[in-house]
Amino acid sequence: MEQGRSTARARGRTPNVTRQSWWGRLWSPFWAIPVACSIAAVVLGVGLPQLEEALDVNLPYVFQGGPDGARGLLGTIATGMISMTGLVFSITMVILQLASSQFTPRVLGGFLESRITQFTLGVFIASFVFALAVTRSVRGEYGNTGEFVPKTSVTLAFLLVLASVGCFLAFIHHITTSIQVSHVISRIGDRSLELAEALYPGTEEDEGTGLGPTWSPDPGTPRVAVSTEDVHGVITQVDYERLVELARGLDVVVLIDREVGQFLAEGQHLFRVWGTEQLEEADRARLWSTITLGHERQMHQDVGFGIRQLVDIAERALSPGINDPTTAVKVIDELHRVLRHLVRRQSPSPYIADEDGRVRVVHRPQSIEGHLSLAVDEISHYGEGSVQVPRRLRAMLEDLQDVALDRYRPRLGQALERLAEPTGHAVSDSDAGADHRGGEGPEQGGDLPGSRDVRARA
């Protein structure tokens, strides 16, 4: 095989976004922090009274009542905390329903990732569980058992109530601000811009004018497709560093045939491995371990998903049932921030080289041209009858033309021309290079550089 080398190594570098660690995946579910708080409350509620009884230490400023007083206080705490937990959970469900109907169902992940909501539920549940656990340690005034009141534990239960009040106030403030449309749009824009800065860091000057590493197989090069029969989902993350290491160890080139954010059905192949006629099952499993599949797109390596959420909010605002063009203009302003960064950057190279400069992975990065089409086409279509939306889109595109690299200016010029046409709203597939393969995947498309040559030789 011909292996491309380059003096401009940055063009063939691994994408500057690492895969989410197992520790991050452990704490990402909504229930993780509440469960951890509950387990800690059980351990503390059982262990602390035993430690108090063993040390027999009487600290100042702690609960000074007897067994009946301790049971009454702990019972009140348990009853109140479980009621407040139900209230917080109910408010959260209402907020999720409002966000889904007012904005788009795709923004629910951002609400569920809120640490304030998770910690509030965790502290409330922990207070309830801790009060019940301590109650079993209170002895005296009935039966034949000796009297014992875990005064420090009862005091700690009271302090947990105070912490719950603070968490509840923070939760109410968070809910009242997070449901505001300007906050939702700004949060999605900030996350998209942060991810865009990591995935598209280099300008044309930074990358240099030299060609980066390229690759194409020689005629007759053996290859094998890697597919699976028992999994499906959306590609949310790719561990590029590990994939390069695996390809280097096998002395092969791995082609990833789908972008991050696209849907993979059972039986579809994702990899094509060039340089071998047969791949061991263990090697196939290691290849699949570099890919994370999910039920929905996520903002780990998928800038297009952030743009998709913003566009969906604008489309819903422009629908006849809502008719809120001002919200659509706010979305355009946020898209302007993200696109202004993107049009001054080069699209990532599809070729990733190892330390020796040999191409080991060929992938499909989301193109900046695709992001432009996604951000403009649908909003211009649904906002054609509005006064504000076409005007704001035109101002955005004119500003982007002033700062964009030369390669993006023709696309921006075409978008401006379509805005001036009374009947033309969307870009055709041939114009935008869009790849509408169904599902909820990225709206970018087009072939990899050299991929047509690869299929021709195959």
Secondary structure, DSSP 8 states (H G I E B T S, - for coil): -EE---S-GGGG---S-----HHHHHH-STTHHHHHHHHHHHHHHHHHHHHHHHHT---TTS----HHHHHHHHHHHHHHHHHHHHHHHHHHHHHHHHHHHHT-GGGHHHHHT-HHHHHHHHHHHHHHHHHHHHHTT-B-SSSSS--B--HHHHHHHHHHHHHHHHHHHHHHHHHHHHTSHHHHHHHHHHHHHHHHHHHS---HHHH-SS----EE--TT--EEEEE-SS--EEEEEE-HHHHHHHHHHHT-EEEE-S-TT-EE-TT-EEEEEES-S---HHHHHHHHTTEEEESS--SSS-HHHHHHHHHHHHHHHTSTTT--HHHHHHHHHHHHHHHHHHTTS----SEEE-TTS-EEEE-----HHHHHHHHHHHHHHHTTT-SHHHHHHHHHHHHHHHHS-GGGHHHHHHHHHHHHSSS--S--HHHHT----STT--S-----TTHHHHHHH-
